[in-house]
Amino acid sequence: MNIYVLLKRTFDTEEKITISGGKINEDGAEFIINPYDEYAVEEAIQVRDAQGGEVTVVSVGDEETEKQLRTALAMGADKAVLINTEDDVENGDQFTTAKILAEYLKDKDADLIIGGNVAIDGGSGQVAPRVAEMLGISYVTTITNLEINGTTATVTRDVEGDSEVIETTLPLLVTAQQGLNEPRYPSLPGIMKAKKKPLDELELDDLDLEEEDVEAKTKTIEIYLPPKKEAGKVLHGELTDQVKELVNLLHTEAKVI
Ligand SMILES: Cc1cc2nc3c(=O)[nH]c(=O)nc-3n(C[C@H](O)[C@H](O)[C@H](O)COP(=O)(O)OP(=O)(O)OC[C@H]3O[C@@H](n4cnc5c(N)ncnc54)[C@H](O)[C@@H]3O)c2cc1C
């Protein structure tokens, strides 16, 4: 089984986000594997161990992304590919990322591609389904269980707390939802082995892509943090006065009635 994982490097959600010059300030922030992509790596390893084959982890990023790819290798993936767009693409969006990934994957004869359900930073949940569309293969999102029997895949997906079971055929792209599995921590021998596993680095040129081919379809106009929460107001006095005051505030300040 030829299995690919789409992995995104994201900043740790524990980080305090600041904005400078209209961009999210990444200086000094801790970076991690997008948590949903950890489920994807784990599932890929489990499918490979059950069915045989190889797991390749692919990321569109910069040279810093090597660290997260090495972690995936330490978990047990066989190979990693970094598509480094640092020098070629200044403004990218979901189309950019999906187009690059699809160009890379188009001649790889992947049986199974696993992505995360959503990235915890960008949060659009678009990249993986777009990749499947571009490759012309089936996809099922937010999955919580995957069983493969020959070329048939039985997939359980999370539908806002309920479950839906879908049967489809390979090649298939799925996106991982929390609950799919319990991602393993890289073991010490795993970390040692990962240093020697292949990690290829490609650029747009290697995929026969020009900058124009991956030009963003959208433009970010503004990024801003939510307004600071103001201290709550405590009303005092007679209950009837408090009710009057509350109605007045809801009308004049909160403007909700
Ligand atoms: C070269 C480049 C330049 C960019 N420039 C800007 C910019 O100027 N401004 C800006 O706001 N954003 C920029 N981005 C970020 C980009 O808009 C989105 O973060 C990215 O397309 C993913 O969208 P998302 O975070 O909503 O992911 P989602 O669609 O929510 O991610 C879902 C899943 O898709 C897969 N996936 C997502 N991203 C990647 C990836 N990079 N590699 C492999 N798999 C992935 C993972 O499996 C992930 O779990 C840039 C991205 C690139 C590659």
The ligand as a Gaussian input file, in Angstrom:
#p B3LYP/6-31G(d) Opt

LIG

0 1
 C        4.168000      29.486000       0.050000
 C        3.058000      29.873000       0.968000
 C        2.834000      31.201000       1.238000
 C        1.826000      31.558000       2.103000
 N        1.601000      32.866000       2.328000
 C        0.599000      33.243000       3.123000
 C        0.292000      34.626000       3.349000
 O        0.933000      35.499000       2.786000
 N       -0.709000      34.953000       4.209000
 C       -1.424000      33.987000       4.833000
 O       -2.330000      34.304000       5.604000
 N       -1.175000      32.664000       4.644000
 C       -0.193000      32.271000       3.808000
 N        0.057000      30.932000       3.610000
 C       -0.713000      29.948000       4.371000
 C       -1.887000      29.433000       3.593000
 O       -2.795000      30.408000       3.208000
 C       -2.673000      28.418000       4.420000
 O       -2.205000      28.331000       5.730000
 C       -2.514000      27.058000       3.799000
 O       -2.907000      27.094000       2.495000
 C       -3.343000      25.991000       4.525000
 O       -4.643000      26.410000       4.760000
 P       -5.235000      26.134000       6.165000
 O       -4.262000      26.564000       7.173000
 O       -6.602000      26.671000       6.229000
 O       -5.224000      24.523000       6.172000
 P       -6.416000      23.493000       6.207000
 O       -6.997000      23.361000       4.859000
 O       -7.310000      23.788000       7.357000
 O       -5.534000      22.183000       6.528000
 C       -6.124000      20.899000       6.465000
 C       -5.092000      19.876000       6.159000
 O       -4.483000      20.131000       4.904000
 C       -3.107000      19.710000       4.936000
 N       -2.208000      20.881000       4.767000
 C       -2.477000      22.182000       5.005000
 N       -1.396000      22.938000       4.726000
 C       -0.409000      22.089000       4.333000
 C        0.939000      22.246000       3.941000
 N        1.518000      23.453000       3.895000
 N        1.651000      21.150000       3.591000
 C        1.089000      19.896000       3.634000
 N       -0.198000      19.685000       4.026000
 C       -0.932000      20.769000       4.355000
 C       -2.887000      19.092000       6.316000
 O       -3.180000      17.731000       6.244000
 C       -3.937000      19.831000       7.152000
 O       -4.298000      19.152000       8.319000
 C        1.029000      30.547000       2.731000
 C        1.257000      29.199000       2.443000
 C        2.260000      28.866000       1.558000
 C        2.506000      27.404000       1.250000

